């Protein structure tokens, strides 16, 4: 599956000798800030969309958040290998296609293309490997075979299930106790009451054919893949037996990230699936989490169609710390627009020495992607130079380069 164009970086950005500090992130499993320590390229997996509707600001906040990590690693001197999936066959997509009478493949391609356009507008660095579930079916089959070799797969009326009891580390990613898992599992795609399951927390790996639904002939039998194993198979194939960060929204910690990690542990015993589990907060609107099921959405594409500058949208998103749960308000976009204008004006003037500002931006991003602190540092520089005509003519260029490379906002 094709990705989207790479955004611009400032000239010579990867050739600077003054690299940024090492990146530390809040790891959900450990419950603490934890240094990242990539060996070779930094390796990042972020769960992608199920393309049955357009990108809303909750999605955008997550992908912009992990774009900041990509940029912070690069500023620290690392190459980055970034992988993202597209769940281009799954129940929500098939249900929407049935409701609208549209071919599910056409729906998936249209919404994936809209996502590409939104990510391009928001200057998100594209993944090196952008993989759809359909094209990954051979990898998924191989992954299920590995799990079966370790005794962790069983049959329920032709469907294949993953036995979570085989992984002693099950539960470590989310930190939830069994009672809480059982409470939320049915809300997030689980089927704990199905007769024949050994454990109500066991999850579907491979679904036998259903009337009117797509299926593929494989050595496992005809059917289609489950959700959790899709990400595990894609991540491990493209990033190796262990990688640096598994990322996504906090609503994916359980069951999705828990299940994917558990399957990774069993497929390759002795290896930790991801060194760190990092999660972005939820974005609310009108008093509830922004979600397709509720319909309380603010769409990136709709804002762009209204003529809103996507850079202002990105600045609005960056004004909130990535781990926080927060509420979208129109004034955030107004603030982002004013900030963009103020910064663009400031970098065109002679300004004060930017050394401390550039350092502050890089340090903030290395410290758990603290975008609000980075924005405050640039705000202070822009304000201090408003009446300063004695500064360096290159100051604005240096600040603009730092903003472009670390924050993903091009100033003109």
Secondary structure, 3 states (H helix, E strand, C coil): CCCCCCCCCCCCHHHCCCCCCCCEEEECCCCEEEECCCCCCEEEEECCCCCCCCCEHHHHHHHHHHHHHHHHHHHCCCCEEEEEEECCCCHHHHHHHHHHCCCHHHHHHHHHHHHHHHHHHCCCCCCCEEEECCCCHHHHHHHHHHHHHCCCEEEECCEEEECHHHCCCCCCCCCCCHHHHHHHHHHHCCCCCCCCCCCCCCEEEEEECCCCCCCECCCCCCEEECHHHHHHHHHHHHHCCCEEEEEEEHHHHHHHHHHHHHHHHHHCCCCCCEEEEEEECCEEECCEECCCCCCCCCEHHHHHHCCCCHHHHHHHHHCCCCCCCEECCHHHHHHHHHHHHHHHHHHCCCECCCHHHHHHHHHHHHECCCHHHHHHHHHHHHHHCCCCCCCECCHHHHHHHHHHHHHCCCCC
